[in-house]
Amino acid sequence: MLFEQWIPTPARKIASKLSYCLTLLMNMMVVELTGQSPVLIGNRIHDKWMLTRNYSGCLNKLVADVWPSGASLISSQAKINPLLYKDNIAVFRKKYTGMEVQHFEA
């Protein structure tokens, strides 16, 4: 697997202690290999690593222990509305009613 080959040994040790660091490491790999900003897909409410203290602690530990010269980071900003699942907002209140994905049963 590409991720297992790419991840440095000290980073693997940190990720084994702090499991929420794996997502951050995956995003760092995407940045380094593609040169573009990473894409994070997930529900912020349920992802433990998205808590500010976890994210900051993991990033600080990785930069201090693994990449002391600085990690490959790309500054980007985007807002993507969740259109991949149906929400419970009334249709007449939606601005773009035709953008939802239709779910078909096989």
N, C-alpha and C positions, 0 to 999 in steps of 0.2 A: 504494500500500500504506500502511496506517495507520501502521505502524511507521516507515517512512521519512519520513513527514510529521511524526511526533511527535518523533523523535530530534533533539536540538540538534546544531548543526554541531561544536562542540568535542567532544561525546560521540562523534560519528561518526569524528572524527580519532583519538580514543583507541581506539575499537573496531577501526579499520583497522590499528593497530599491535599491539593485543592482542586477538586474535580471540575469546578466551574471555570477553571483556567483553560480547559480544552477548547472551548468555543473561541476564546480570545486567541489562542495559539493557531487555530484553524484560520481565523481572520488574518492574522499576521502572515501565515503562509500564502494566502491568496494575494495579499498586497505584494509580497516579495516575488512571487512567481509571475504574476500578471502585470504588475506595475499599475494596477487600478485599485480603486477603493473597494473594500470588501462589502458583501451583502450579508446582512443578518436577518434571518427570518425567524420569528418567534413571538410569543405573546409575553410582553414585558411583565405582566402581573405574575406569571407562573415561573419565569426563569430566574433562579436564584442568583446567577452571576450578574444579572442586570442591576442588582442592588448596588448603589453607588459605592458603598464600602467594599464590597467584594470585587467589583470591577477595578477600582483604584488600587486596592491592595494587591491584586493579581498583577496588574500592569506595572506597578512600582517594583514588585519583587522580580518579575521577568526582566525588566530593563536593568535593574541593579545587579542581578546574578547572572543573567544570560547574555544580554546585549548592553554592556557598560558604555559602549560608544554611541548607543541609541538604536532603537528599533526602527525598522522601515515603516514609517507611518505616513499616510497621505491624508491631508485635510480635505474633507468633503462634507457636504450637508445635503440631505434630501429628505423629503417627507413623502411617504408612500401610504396611501390609504388602503386598508385591507379589503381588497375586492375579490379575494379568492374564496371567500365563504359568505354565505348569506347572513345578514344581520337582521335584527328585529326592529329596525326603524321603518315606519310606515312609508309606503311607496310614494305617496303624495308629498312627503317631506324631503325626498332625495333629490339631489341636484342632477345626477346622472343616472337615470333609472335603467338604462339599457346596458350598463357595464358589468352587471353581475354574471358570474359563470353559472350556466345551467348544469345541474347535476342529473345525469342520466343513469338509470338503473340498468344493469346488464341482464 
